[in-house]
Amino acid sequence: MSSIPVSGSGAAAKQPVGPTRTAAFEKRLASRYRAERNFKLVGLGAVIFSVAVLVFLLGNMAVNGVAGFQRAELAVTIDFPASGITGDATSLTAPSAGQTLEMQGLPDVVTLSAEQQLGKDAAAQLSPAAWRDVAAALAEDPGLVDRTATLHLPVNSALAAGLEGEGSAETQALAKKLAAQGKLARNWDWGFLARSDATAPQSVGIWGALKGSMLTMLVTLVLAFPIGVLSALYLEEYAPRNRWTDIIEVSISNLAAVPSIIFGLLGLAVFLALFPNLRSAPLIGGMTLALMTMPVIVISGRNAIKAVPPSIRDGALAIGASPVQVVFHHVLPLALPGMLTGTIIGMARALGETAPLLLIGMRIFVATPPEGFASPATVLPMQIFLWSDEIDRGFVERTSAAIIVLLVFLLAMNGLAIYLRNKFEKRW
Amino acid sequence: MTVIHPNMADEGAKIHARDVCVFYGDKKAIDNVSLDISPDYVTAFIGPSGCGKSTFLRCFNRMNDTIGAAKVTGLIELDGEDIHGPNMDVVQLRARVGMVFQKPNPFPKSIYENIAYGPKIHGLAEKKADLDVIVERSLTRAGLWDEVKDRLDDSGTALSGGQQQRLCIARAIAVDPEVILMDEPASALDPIATAKIEELIDDLSGRYAIVIVTHSMQQAARVSQRTAFFHLGKMVEYGPTSEIFTNPIEERTKDYITGRYG
């Protein structure tokens, strides 16, 4: 019989003090709690720091980028019937309309109208490509050619800077005067999303690079996802365990860690040697990026397959499913969410990649959006790189705007993948 | 030494096993076991943990094939046909010899899909209506129909443990097997669910040859008519359940039955 210890003066004196009731133990206990508190504080600090950095980055981008979606424009009224510009719905919307209008003297008409209304100084500050905006307006609404219309046309960098209170005193004064007249203003420039690269920051657009990125990503996904998933399935479900599969496994892990520019060299040496006509094409870019993305999908795919409980496999086998039925009816559906996570990571990396694409010639000036997988193109990060290299001050804001477009594209792509993952996700 | 009670050799046996050995690498997990499984009775394998009874059970539908290191020797015949022979396809064998596992393992699909999966892959139903009939019949036989008939589209994993195990039994009988192997089917269940499973085994016996592995001697005594006692990879004694439990011949069987070890 063991007696229950009774607390009290007499009983306590007889009781030996347990090792967990000494002062030293209580001191250790206090220090354990202190360590936990400190750890929590450090972790919280780390999270706050990362959130702060992210907020600063996004805030900075947003503030600069908003200006990138705007441009300084002069209001110019053009009397088309008096100008001698002619055309009908067919000729004004034809692909060659720009050339036709240039031969009819549209650039001079624009300059003359501006000189008459705003003075010679102001007209000289009009962007040299301003007449192209007039041509675009005519293509959009051919009826304009019979009317007098007021159009908002881009100015050059100097006057745009003047409007911001920068540059020479002369242009600042001119900008102030025109702004006071209501002729010069910063307007939303939605054409930024529809145009392609140009030499003047007022005329550039992101659509060419965005379409290039979309085409390249599509090629990457179509190649890397099925090949990656099938490799993972084969290695995990069918391949025998021996020295060869060990070598393959190590090679795949190493491939995932190879610097991306090396893949560019590979693309240059292999793909461009095979298809020399496809220099700068999204097809070659996508193939190169697929090489880079595939190992990531294979590794995450194998982990996802390993995580499928063996009892599900046993259950399916015991009912008479063949190995391939077990894989496609049970293992793959359960592993797909994990595979999609790997695909998100791989594709996000591929979308932001510049280095390998430099080597296969996607660092080019693309004034018209790529027509297909085989036409020359550039991609969003490359466009950002090219614009950040420009001297003209107007490109700074355009670069920020391009970064916003890249981030939005990234979020949209990941959002779609996460939606699909949650749709397929099942509990067991 | 194996003691086999008189009249246990059965010419009409569903399964003949002769000199079966199973190796895991170098380790011999099953040592020269020979026995006949009658189609008319429930046969129970009992014995202490690690004695090889589950390993032996998994020989009958060749589930040991999925373990790379496992190697099975000896002869196992299903209706006189060698299950390792060239004319025997493993997919067909597993359709004829169904299995229920220790832990309920329903597929993470709907209750209906769980049952319909086997008939679908084996092409047993041509129309949706036929499939509906199979699903209802299997669930009814497994005693689950009344509980789930209004929620066939719910996930099979949302059922309780006992219901999941009966779902797995229904899944096994949906392909109309000849033999059902049960590997400790009630060990993860509470007593009420266990009682239901045992009742179900009773109902199913006669229609299917049933082999059950159990570590509960009471369960073996309640549900089986034939019992084999395994110890350290050998079959020690095989006979009618009543004889094994009341009048064992081998000393080791007696010790195990009386709870001397286990």
HADDOCK unambig.tbl for C-alpha pairs under 7 A between the chains (distance, minus, plus):
assign (segid A and resid 311 and name CA) (segid B and resid 105 and name CA) 5.94 0.50 0.50
assign (segid A and resid 312 and name CA) (segid B and resid 105 and name CA) 6.10 0.50 0.50
assign (segid A and resid 312 and name CA) (segid B and resid 107 and name CA) 6.31 0.50 0.50
assign (segid A and resid 315 and name CA) (segid B and resid 105 and name CA) 6.44 0.50 0.50
assign (segid A and resid 318 and name CA) (segid B and resid 94 and name CA) 5.72 0.50 0.50
assign (segid A and resid 318 and name CA) (segid B and resid 98 and name CA) 6.26 0.50 0.50
assign (segid A and resid 318 and name CA) (segid B and resid 99 and name CA) 5.83 0.50 0.50
assign (segid A and resid 319 and name CA) (segid B and resid 94 and name CA) 5.92 0.50 0.50
assign (segid A and resid 319 and name CA) (segid B and resid 95 and name CA) 5.76 0.50 0.50
assign (segid A and resid 319 and name CA) (segid B and resid 98 and name CA) 6.12 0.50 0.50
assign (segid A and resid 319 and name CA) (segid B and resid 118 and name CA) 6.08 0.50 0.50
assign (segid A and resid 319 and name CA) (segid B and resid 172 and name CA) 6.37 0.50 0.50
assign (segid A and resid 320 and name CA) (segid B and resid 91 and name CA) 4.64 0.50 0.50
assign (segid A and resid 320 and name CA) (segid B and resid 92 and name CA) 6.54 0.50 0.50
assign (segid A and resid 320 and name CA) (segid B and resid 94 and name CA) 4.77 0.50 0.50
assign (segid A and resid 320 and name CA) (segid B and resid 95 and name CA) 4.95 0.50 0.50
assign (segid A and resid 321 and name CA) (segid B and resid 91 and name CA) 6.43 0.50 0.50
assign (segid A and resid 321 and name CA) (segid B and resid 121 and name CA) 6.95 0.50 0.50
assign (segid A and resid 322 and name CA) (segid B and resid 91 and name CA) 6.13 0.50 0.50
assign (segid A and resid 426 and name CA) (segid B and resid 108 and name CA) 6.83 0.50 0.50
assign (segid A and resid 427 and name CA) (segid B and resid 108 and name CA) 6.62 0.50 0.50
assign (segid A and resid 428 and name CA) (segid B and resid 108 and name CA) 5.59 0.50 0.50
assign (segid A and resid 428 and name CA) (segid B and resid 157 and name CA) 6.46 0.50 0.50
